[in-house]
Amino acid sequence: MKTSANPQDGQAYDLLRLENQLCFALYAATRAIAKTYREKLTPLGLTYPQFLVLVVLWETDGLTVSEIGDRLLLDSGTLTPLLKRLESAKLVSRKRGVIDERQVSISITQKGLDLRDRVLDARKYVGCQLEMTEVEILALRAELMALTDRLGHHCETEVAAE
């Protein structure tokens, strides 16, 4: 193993070791969970992002593209092609606003509703693969969403203070 050219810098550079990177752990976990979902979603003709859109619409139908984007933390440039593919598969319908044609409302179709039970099986499969209870899954999710909310709020001040 190579070490720092300056032995006094060793502890500071430990922060840069891969084993100390939260971002890598999250990246690896995200890839693994998406792969596990893909095993069950691909036979249904769904991608993981399409699954997430359907989840949002199963909760609240008739959202605008921007409302879906807000819920999924996606911009309309990413979301629009995905929604067009879901519309082509007849899982959702898109309707332009009467007052403001720039607003597009997305509604789940009967075919999209009929897919819900099969997708629920995929979610249960992922839960089984995680070997976690639903309570543990929801607690971890809450922690990760809190982490997401905290990011970017204090870093500039703290880095400048060091």
C-alpha positions as semicolon CSV with decimal commas, in nm:
position;residue;x (nm);y (nm);z (nm)
1;M;0,000;0,000;0,000
2;K;0,132;0,343;-0,094
3;T;0,133;0,613;0,169
4;S;0,141;0,991;0,161
5;A;0,470;1,154;0,066
6;N;0,439;1,358;0,385
7;P;0,378;1,129;0,686
8;Q;0,208;1,415;0,874
9;D;-0,059;1,427;0,604
10;G;-0,150;1,061;0,656
11;Q;-0,451;1,119;0,881
12;A;-0,592;1,392;0,661
13;Y;-0,560;1,172;0,351
14;D;-0,736;0,888;0,531
15;L;-1,053;1,082;0,450
16;L;-0,984;1,003;0,084
17;R;-0,961;0,626;0,129
18;L;-1,236;0,443;-0,060
19;E;-1,342;0,264;0,257
20;N;-1,418;0,606;0,412
21;Q;-1,638;0,731;0,127
22;L;-2,006;0,749;0,214
23;C;-2,074;0,842;-0,148
24;F;-1,925;0,513;-0,268
25;A;-2,127;0,309;-0,019
26;L;-2,445;0,485;-0,134
27;Y;-2,348;0,444;-0,500
28;A;-2,281;0,071;-0,456
29;A;-2,605;0,022;-0,262
30;T;-2,803;0,213;-0,526
31;R;-2,660;0,001;-0,805
32;A;-2,729;-0,320;-0,614
33;I;-3,087;-0,229;-0,530
34;A;-3,161;-0,110;-0,885
35;K;-3,019;-0,437;-1,019
36;T;-3,239;-0,635;-0,782
37;Y;-3,547;-0,439;-0,893
38;R;-3,447;-0,484;-1,257
39;E;-3,463;-0,864;-1,217
40;K;-3,836;-0,836;-1,155
41;L;-3,922;-0,521;-1,354
42;T;-3,759;-0,615;-1,686
43;P;-4,001;-0,905;-1,749
44;L;-4,284;-0,654;-1,692
45;G;-4,136;-0,422;-1,956
46;L;-4,044;-0,157;-1,700
47;T;-3,723;0,023;-1,618
48;Y;-3,647;0,126;-1,261
49;P;-3,721;0,500;-1,330
50;Q;-4,050;0,405;-1,498
51;F;-4,138;0,201;-1,189
52;L;-4,079;0,509;-0,972
53;V;-4,310;0,721;-1,191
54;L;-4,582;0,458;-1,163
55;V;-4,539;0,447;-0,785
56;V;-4,593;0,824;-0,770
57;L;-4,903;0,802;-0,991
58;W;-5,047;0,510;-0,795
59;E;-5,027;0,736;-0,490
60;T;-5,166;1,048;-0,660
61;D;-5,306;1,029;-1,010
62;G;-5,327;1,325;-1,244
63;L;-5,008;1,505;-1,144
64;T;-4,831;1,747;-1,373
65;V;-4,488;1,664;-1,511
66;S;-4,331;1,919;-1,276
67;E;-4,512;1,769;-0,974
68;I;-4,383;1,423;-1,063
69;G;-4,035;1,570;-1,114
70;D;-4,051;1,734;-0,771
71;R;-4,149;1,406;-0,607
72;L;-3,873;1,209;-0,786
73;L;-3,609;1,484;-0,781
74;L;-3,591;1,474;-1,163
75;D;-3,598;1,757;-1,414
76;S;-3,846;1,765;-1,701
77;G;-3,569;1,694;-1,955
78;T;-3,512;1,357;-1,790
79;L;-3,876;1,290;-1,714
80;T;-4,038;1,375;-2,049
81;P;-3,881;1,093;-2,256
82;L;-3,956;0,848;-1,977
83;L;-4,321;0,957;-1,970
84;K;-4,344;0,929;-2,348
85;R;-4,225;0,567;-2,326
86;L;-4,482;0,495;-2,054
87;E;-4,748;0,652;-2,276
88;S;-4,636;0,440;-2,572
89;A;-4,674;0,134;-2,350
90;K;-5,027;0,259;-2,267
91;L;-4,947;0,272;-1,894
92;V;-5,012;0,646;-1,864
93;S;-5,186;0,914;-2,062
94;R;-5,067;1,271;-2,109
95;K;-5,302;1,566;-2,138
96;R;-5,211;1,930;-2,201
97;G;-5,366;2,189;-1,973
98;V;-5,661;2,388;-2,105
99;I;-5,558;2,714;-1,940
100;D;-5,182;2,666;-1,978
101;E;-5,077;2,430;-2,256
102;R;-4,726;2,414;-2,112
103;Q;-4,864;2,215;-1,820
104;V;-4,899;1,847;-1,898
105;S;-5,104;1,628;-1,667
106;I;-5,014;1,259;-1,638
107;S;-5,277;1,000;-1,552
108;I;-5,245;0,630;-1,492
109;T;-5,439;0,410;-1,736
110;Q;-5,625;0,093;-1,651
111;K;-5,332;-0,103;-1,794
112;G;-5,104;0,088;-1,556
113;L;-5,334;0,013;-1,264
114;D;-5,345;-0,354;-1,358
115;L;-4,966;-0,369;-1,332
116;R;-4,969;-0,267;-0,966
117;D;-5,004;-0,618;-0,818
118;R;-4,718;-0,753;-1,028
119;V;-4,497;-0,461;-0,929
120;L;-4,589;-0,517;-0,565
121;D;-4,437;-0,864;-0,602
122;A;-4,115;-0,699;-0,723
123;R;-4,110;-0,472;-0,417
124;K;-4,166;-0,771;-0,186
125;Y;-3,884;-0,956;-0,363
126;V;-3,645;-0,667;-0,301
127;G;-3,749;-0,657;0,065
128;C;-3,676;-1,029;0,091
129;Q;-3,335;-0,987;-0,073
130;L;-3,249;-0,712;0,175
131;E;-3,329;-0,945;0,467
132;M;-3,479;-0,647;0,649
133;T;-3,820;-0,597;0,806
134;E;-4,049;-0,331;0,662
135;V;-3,990;-0,127;0,978
136;E;-3,612;-0,144;0,917
137;I;-3,655;-0,055;0,549
138;L;-3,870;0,247;0,632
139;A;-3,629;0,362;0,904
140;L;-3,332;0,340;0,666
141;R;-3,531;0,523;0,398
142;A;-3,614;0,800;0,647
143;E;-3,246;0,836;0,739
144;L;-3,143;0,854;0,374
145;M;-3,409;1,112;0,290
146;A;-3,299;1,320;0,590
147;L;-2,941;1,295;0,461
148;T;-3,059;1,416;0,120
149;D;-3,239;1,710;0,280
150;R;-2,928;1,809;0,479
151;L;-2,687;1,806;0,187
152;G;-2,572;2,148;0,074
153;H;-2,710;2,343;0,369
154;H;-2,397;2,405;0,577
155;C;-2,093;2,290;0,381
156;E;-1,973;2,625;0,246
157;T;-1,972;2,781;0,593
158;E;-1,801;2,483;0,757
159;V;-1,535;2,444;0,487
160;A;-1,456;2,815;0,497
161;A;-1,424;2,802;0,877
162;E;-1,159;2,528;0,861
